Amino acid sequence: MKTGLIILAVVLLLGMGACSKFVSVRNDLVTQRESVNASWSAVDVVLQRRADLIPSLVNTVKGFAAHETEVFKNIADARAALGGARTPAEKLTANDQLSGALSRLLVIAEAYPQLRSNENFLHLQDELAGTENRIAIERKKYNETLQRYNTTIELFPNNIVAGLSGFTRNDAYFKTEPGSRTAPKVQF
C-alpha cells in the first residue's frame, strides 16, 4: 500500500511537471507569435508612411516631367496594390512592385536638373530616404523576431507543444532582390 502511494505521488508529480512545462512553452510561443505580429505592424506603418509620401513626390515630378505618364501609372498601380494587400505575403509583393516603380521615378528625376534643384522635391526626397532607412530597420527587426519564433517552434520539446497547440512555421521573411547583391559599376 505504501509503495503504491509513493508510485502514485511520483506519477502525479511527473504529470504536474509535464503539464507545467507544456503551459510554459505554450505561453512562450504565444508571446513570440505576438512579437512577430507587432514587428509586422511596425513594418506596415513605415510602408504606409512611404506610400503616403509618394503622391507628393509624384506631383512634384509631374510638374517637370508630365510626359512620363507610364511611370506615374505604375506608381499609382503599385500604391493601390499595397493598399489592397491583406496578408504579409501580399504586402511583400506589393512593396517590391512599389520599390521598383519608385526607383524608376527617381531615375526620371535625374534627367531634369531644374527638378533636382527644386526645394520641395529635395525635401520630399530626404523624407523618402529617411523612410527607406526606417523600412530597412523595421524589416531587419521583423526578420529577427520571425527567426526567433521559427527557431523556438523547431526546438525539442517545443515542437511537440507547438504541434499540439496549432503553432506553425511562418516563412514570410523579407528577402533581398535578386540583383541587389551585384555591385554597381561606376565609371568616371
ZIUR-V13588 format. One record per residue. OMEGA is omega in whole degrees, -180 to 180 (NA if undefined). BURIAL is # if it has 16 or more other C-alpha atoms within 10 Angstrom, else .. Layout:
BEGIN
OMEGA,BURIAL  OMEGA,BURIAL
END
This chain:
BEGIN
-180,.  179,.  178,.  179,.  178,.  179,.  178,.  179,.  179,.  180,.  178,.  178,.  178,.  178,.  178,.  178,.  179,.  178,.  179,.  179,.  179,.  -179,#  -180,.  180,.  -180,#  178,#  177,.  178,.  177,#  179,.  -179,.  177,#  178,#  174,.  177,#  180,#  179,#  178,.  178,#  179,#  178,.  176,#  -179,#  180,#  -178,.  174,#  178,#  178,#  179,#  179,#  179,#  179,.  -172,#  180,#  179,.  179,.  180,#  -180,#  178,.  -180,#  -180,#  180,#  -178,.  -174,.  -175,#  -176,.  -179,.  -172,.  -179,.  179,.  180,#  178,#  179,.  179,#  179,#  179,#  -179,#  177,#  179,#  178,.  179,#  179,#  -179,.  -179,.  -178,#  -177,.  176,.  -180,#  178,.  180,.  177,#  179,#  180,#  179,#  178,#  178,.  180,#  179,#  179,#  180,.  180,#  179,#  177,.  177,.  -179,#  175,.  178,.  -179,.  179,#  -178,.  -177,.  -178,.  -180,.  177,.  -179,#  179,#  179,.  -175,.  179,.  179,.  -180,#  178,.  179,.  179,#  176,#  178,.  180,#  178,#  177,.  179,.  178,#  177,#  177,.  179,#  -180,#  -180,.  -179,.  176,#  -180,#  178,#  180,#  180,#  178,#  179,.  179,#  178,#  179,#  179,.  -178,#  178,#  180,.  180,#  -176,#  -177,.  176,.  1,.  -179,.  -179,#  178,#  179,.  180,#  179,#  -180,.  -176,.  177,.  177,.  -180,#  179,.  178,.  -177,.  -179,.  178,.  168,#  179,.  179,.  176,.  -179,.  -178,.  -174,.  -179,.  179,.  180,.  178,.  178,.  180,.  179,.  178,.  NA,.
END
